[in-house]
Amino acid sequence: MWSAEVWVRIPWAASLKDRRQVAQSLVGRLGRQANLAVAELSPDEEPRQLVLGVAAVSGSPAHARALVDAAIGAIEREGHDVVVRESGER
């Protein structure tokens, strides 16, 4: 299993509702990938900061890491600023 804590900056978000819209879109889209789990971990205080937990399970650690890296790349291609705070094999 490989997992990452992904911090996504949403500079235009004015409310938690704006952040939830982005979160639901990303969680839904990325969650449809096989062997990938995505969940929102954001605290309720900051609408401009979205925290996602992304994890992949595979028989191969390299394949699991590639799945998580592909998910992070997909978020970045949508134009979001992304910082990976924690990543690794579990």
Residue, then its C-alpha position, 0 to 999 in steps of 0.5 A: m500500500w502506498s499513501a499520500e496526504v495531498w494539500v490542494r490550494i483553492p484560492w478562489a474559494a470563499s466558503l466551505k461550500d466552495r471547497r466541498q464542491v471541489a472535494q466532491s468532484l476530485v474524490g468522485r473522479l479519482g475514487r473511480q480508479a481501480n485500487l485507489a481510495v480517496a477521502e477528504l481530511s480537511p479541517d473545517e476552518e479554512p475554505r481555501q485549503l483542501v486536504l485529501g488522503v490518497a491510498a493505493v493497494s497493490g501487490s507491487p509497492a512500485h505499482a501502488r506508488a505509480l497509482v498515487d502519483a498519477a492521482i496527484g498528477a491528475i489534480e495538478r493538471e486541473g490547475h490546482d496548486v498541490v503540496v504532498r505533505e506525507s507520502g510513503e509505503r505503509 
